[in-house]
Amino acid sequence: MDVRKFSIPEIIFGRGSLQYVGLCARRLGAEKVLVVSDRGLEEAGWVDRVVEILDQEKLHWIYFGDIVSNPRDFQIEKGVNFYHKHKADVIIGLGGGSPMDAAKGIALVASNGGRIQDYEGANRIHQPLPPMILIPSTAGSGSDISQFAIVTDVERRVKMSIISRTLVPNISIIDPTLLQTKGRKLIVAAAIDALCHAVESYVSRIASPFTELQSLQAIRLIIRNLKRAVESRDMRSLEQLSAASTAAGMAFSNAGLGAEHAIAHSLGGMFDTLHGLVHPVLLPPIMRFNLPACTTKMAQVGEILLGKRRRGNEATALAGIEKLEEFCASMGVQTRLRELVNDSSRLPEMCRMAVNDACLVTNPRQASWEDLLQICEEAW
């Protein structure tokens, strides 16, 4: 077997684990903590809860909440200036993928200098980052586990993928009780994001036995628990979704993603679409496109989705993809690209951007921008 590297943070998982954020910050040497979050977490009361815990630990803190969905490059710059002005040391990112990616971006530029655009792509970070604690409020993005940060370059209208081992936080605190304040739409979008992470990492060119185990378990947990989680807010089901997101994060952080995320990033950069809503639209046609390059693996995914095998790998895989489409439709989310984007004339430009996304490198089947456009047209 080839030599493999598997990078993850220290993980503190379970109901009520948020209470340890102060102790963790102190263990990392904190004297003044920068807390990064957004308006939604403020309104839900979770920002107040975090700073209350920091107060109990007698830690100084400052708060930066100027973050929106698909965090912008200028927000990172403002956060860096805020970090330096107040002489912060440890960074806590609280929220979904946007606040956590913003926290990573702030930590990166604060310690390495320059602009966030300087680090687009893989392995361009040379200096260590300030200690980071990430606390996910959704079960989907995996940013609290991964080597990825996604930030929007406003001028170019591109969601930049920044990939480096140094972006893995020191500690991830995963408290499933935070999911109880999320609406149905956000729970579904986050879970299908995690499902996409699991599928794409499983069929990735650089998947390994370590990542494949995590990918398959994430798929199983999401399929078994998502409906119950959104219908009843059952705590056990929410906990299982958090475990699935964590497993999928471990997998894609180390195995990479694929064409679906390459297109999703370009859609987000050009049209400012909510990342989680793109996956029910794009994942099935991407799976069909990739099927010839990974038929056996796609059949294993299909078997989990169906709960049984059909006669032959291709038949099982195709039936599984159809089942996934039915599953997404049953969750009440958009399943056609035209429901998210109102200008099909810009799809060729968007696909030309997507073909340069770092996620495409690990896609199991080589794809040109014309291939990506055909996928988008199928999804339209």
Residue, then its C-alpha position, 0 to 999 in steps of 0.5 A: m500500500d502507498v504511504r498515506k497521511f491522515s490529518i485531523p484536529e483534536i476532537i471533543f464530541g458530544r452533547g454539552s461539549l461546548q462547556y469546554v471551550g474556555l478550558c481549551a482556549r486556556r490550554l492553547g495559551a490564550e490571553k485574549v481570544l478573537v471570537v468569529s461568528d455571524r448574526g444568525l448565531e448571535e440571534a440564536g444565543w450561541v455567541d453569548r453562551v461562548v463568551e459567557i464560558l470565556d468569562q467564567e474562565k476569566l479570559h479576555w475576548i473580542y468579537f468579530g461578527d461581520i461575516v455573511s454566507n460565502p465570506r468575502d475577501f474584504q471581510i477577512e481583511k477587516g478581521v485581520n485588522f481587528y485581530h492585530k488592533h486588539k492583540a488577540d492570540v487564540i481564534i475561535g470560529l463559531g458557526g457554519g462553514s462561513p464563519m469557520d472559513a472566515a476564522k481560518g482566513i483571518a488566522l492565515v493572513a494575520s500570521n502570513g501577511g499579504r492578501i487572502q488571494d495570495y494563498e489560493g490553491a494548495n500548499r501555499i502557506h509557509q508560516p504557522l497559524p495562531p491556535m484555532i478552536l472551531i465549533p460547528s453549528t451545522a452538521g455539514s460543512g466539515s470546516d472544523i475538521s478539514q484542510f480547506a477554507i473557501v473565501t469569495d474573491v469579490e472582484r473576480r466573483v470566484k470562490m477561492s479554494i485554499i488547501s493546506r495542512t496548517l488550516v486544520p484547527n487545533i481543536s474541534i468542539i462538536d456539540p450536537t445541541l447547537l443543531q436544535t436551533k437550526g431550521r429545517k432548510l439549513i439542517v437538510a442543506a448541511a446534511i446533503d453537503a456532508l453527503c456530497h463530501a462523503v460520496e466525492s471523497y469515496v470515489s476520489r483519485i487519492a482515496s485510501p482505506f482510512t478515508e473510505l471507511q469514513s466516507l461510507q459510514a457518513i453516507r449510512l448515517i445521513i440516509r438513516n437519520l436525516k428525515r427523523a432529524v428534521e421531522s422531530r428534532d430527535m436529539r439522537s438523530l441530530e447527534q448522528l448527523s453530527a457524527a456523519s459530518t465529522a466522518a465526511g470531514m475526515a474523509f474529504s480533508n484527506a482525500g479531496l473532493g471532485a467536480e461537484h464541488a468545483i462547480a458549486h464553488s463557481l456557482g457560489g462565486m458568480f451567483d452567490t448561491l447558498h452552498g448547501l442548496v447546490h448539492p441536491v441539484l448537481l450531485p446526481p448528474i455528477m455521479r452519472f458522469n463519474l460512473p464509468a471511471c468508478t463503477t464498483k465504488m459507485a455501486q457500493v454507494g448505490e447499495i447503501l442508498l437502496g438497502k440492497r443490490r441490483r444485478g450488476n454494479e452498473a445497475t446498482a449504481l444507477a438505481g442508487i442515483e435515482k434513489l438519491e434523487e427521490f430522497c432529495a426531492s422528498m426533503g423538499v429542496q430544489t432539485r433543478l439548477r434553474e430554481l437557483v440560477n436565473d441566467s443560463s447564458r452565464l453557465p459557459e463562463m461559470c464552467r470555464m472558471a470551475v475547470n480551474d478549481a483545485c477540487l477538480v484535480t481529485n475527480p475520478r474522471q477527467a472533465s473539461w469545461e464542456d463536460l461541466l457545462q453538459i452536466c449543468e445543462e442536464a441539471w437545468 
